[in-house]
Structure formats: structure tokens, C-alpha cells
Amino acid sequence: MALRDSVQEDLKKALKRHQTTQVATLRLLLSEIKNAEIAQQKPADDSDVLDVLAMQVKRHRESIEAFKKGNRNDLVVQEEAELNILMNYLPQQLDREEIVVVARQVIDAIGAKGPNDKGKVMAQLMPQLKGRADGKEASEIVSKILDTV
């Protein structure tokens, strides 16, 4: 089953169960997917849906940080609940050590020699990590590795 179809089925189930947070989150996700389709002028495949999901997850994480700084625990709880719903649709997330292994493989494959090659490494690395790792964390790891090369 396509990822978008899975989201739509889960939305139907959530509507029947009156799960307001899940309904709102999934409706917003489907809306963002539709906006991506309009922008690209083609139906979204699973890769496009993963891009939208990753963008939504990033927004929620940033909101959580901002609300914590603003001492808005009520909004932190809401954002975390929505984030957990979205995380169910992403592939299994890689831990830091797994990202390091993949990053080292890419660095070795392209022969990166230092921090100036970070752009080349990231261009090769991010498609491999798509939906499975946070880009910010991957960037930090690549920077650390390239600083020691």
C-alpha cells in the first residue's frame, strides 16, 4: 500500500474513533501532500510523501524547541503528540552510530579530504538517509568527521 493511501486509511479510522489530534495531524499532512502535488504538477509518489513528512517532522521539532524556550508546556505536549503520529509513517530511524557508518562510507567513496568537501558529501549522503535520519544531525556528523580527515 502506498504511503499516502496508508495515511488516508488511518485518517478514516481516526475519524470513526473521534481521535481529534490524530485527525487534525493527518488532515494537515494530506493537505501538505496535496500542496506538493500542485507545486510539482504531478501525483506524489512515496518519495515525495517522505519529503513532506520529513519537512513536517522538522517543523514540529523546531516548534517543540521554541515552545520549551517560551515555557509553553501545554503546546510542547500537543506538538510532541503530533510528532509521534507523524513518526509512525517514517521508516525506522537510524541512530548516531549508523549515520556515522554511512557517512564514512560516502566520504571514502568520494575521497573527501576536508571541510571544503562537505557539500559533495552531503549531496551523496542525504539521498541515502532520506526519511531515516535528521539532516541537521547528519550535517554535524559529517562536519566532525571531515574536521579530523
C-alpha positions in Angstrom: 0.0 0.0 0.0 1.3 3.4 -0.9 2.2 5.7 2.0 -0.4 8.3 1.0 -3.1 5.6 0.9 -2.0 4.4 4.4 -2.4 8.0 5.7 -5.8 8.3 4.2 -6.9 4.9 5.7 -5.6 5.9 9.1 -7.5 9.2 8.8 -10.7 7.3 8.2 -10.1 5.2 11.2 -9.3 8.2 13.4 -12.4 9.9 12.3 -14.5 6.9 13.3 -12.8 6.8 16.7 -13.1 10.6 17.3 -9.3 10.9 17.8 -9.1 14.7 17.3 -5.3 15.1 17.5 -4.7 12.3 15.0 -7.4 13.6 12.7 -6.0 17.2 12.7 -2.5 15.9 12.2 -3.3 13.6 9.3 -5.5 16.2 7.6 -2.7 18.7 7.7 -0.3 16.1 6.4 -2.6 15.2 3.5 -3.1 18.9 2.8 0.7 19.4 2.6 1.0 16.4 0.3 -1.7 17.9 -2.0 0.2 21.2 -2.0 3.4 19.4 -3.0 1.5 17.7 -5.8 0.2 21.1 -7.0 3.6 22.6 -6.9 5.2 19.7 -8.8 2.2 19.3 -11.1 2.2 15.5 -10.7 0.9 13.0 -8.3 3.1 12.4 -5.2 4.9 9.1 -5.0 6.2 7.6 -1.8 9.4 9.6 -2.1 7.5 12.9 -2.3 5.4 11.9 0.6 8.5 11.1 2.6 9.9 14.6 1.8 6.7 16.2 3.0 6.8 14.0 6.2 10.4 14.9 6.9 9.5 18.6 6.5 6.6 18.3 8.9 8.7 16.4 11.4 11.3 19.1 11.2 8.7 21.8 11.8 7.3 20.0 14.8 10.8 19.6 16.3 11.5 23.3 15.9 8.2 24.2 17.4 8.9 22.0 20.4 12.2 23.7 21.0 10.6 27.1 20.6 7.8 26.3 23.0 10.2 24.9 25.5 12.1 28.2 25.4 8.9 30.1 25.8 7.9 27.9 28.8 4.7 26.7 27.0 4.4 23.2 28.2 0.8 22.8 27.0 1.9 23.4 23.5 5.0 21.2 23.9 2.7 18.3 24.8 0.5 18.9 21.8 3.4 19.2 19.4 5.0 16.0 20.8 1.7 14.1 20.3 1.5 15.3 16.7 5.2 14.5 16.1 4.6 10.9 17.4 1.8 10.5 15.0 4.0 11.6 12.1 6.9 9.5 13.1 4.8 6.3 12.6 4.9 6.9 8.9 8.7 7.4 8.6 11.0 4.4 8.1 13.0 3.1 11.1 15.2 6.0 12.2 19.0 5.4 12.2 20.9 6.0 15.4 24.0 8.2 15.6 26.4 5.3 15.1 24.6 4.1 12.0 24.7 7.6 10.5 28.5 7.7 11.2 29.0 4.4 9.4 27.1 5.6 6.3 28.8 9.0 6.3 32.2 7.4 6.5 31.3 5.1 3.5 30.3 8.2 1.5 33.4 10.1 2.5 35.6 7.2 1.5 33.7 6.7 -1.8 34.1 10.3 -3.0 37.5 10.8 -1.5 36.7 13.8 0.6 39.8 15.4 2.1 38.4 18.1 4.4 35.7 20.5 5.4 35.6 22.0 1.9 34.2 18.8 0.6 31.2 18.8 2.9 28.8 19.9 0.2 29.8 16.9 -2.0 29.5 14.5 0.9 26.0 15.8 1.9 24.8 15.7 -1.7 25.6 12.0 -1.8 24.7 11.2 1.8 21.2 12.7 2.2 19.5 10.6 -0.5 20.8 7.5 1.3 19.4 8.8 4.6 16.1 10.1 3.2 13.4 9.8 5.9 15.7 7.8 8.1 17.8 10.5 9.7 17.6 14.2 10.6 19.6 16.3 8.2 20.9 18.5 10.9 22.4 15.6 12.8 23.9 14.2 9.6 25.5 17.5 8.9 27.0 17.7 12.3 28.4 14.2 12.0 29.9 14.9 8.6 31.5 18.1 9.8 33.1 16.3 12.8 34.4 13.5 10.5 35.8 15.9 7.9 37.5 18.1 10.5 39.6 15.0 11.5 40.4 14.0 7.9 
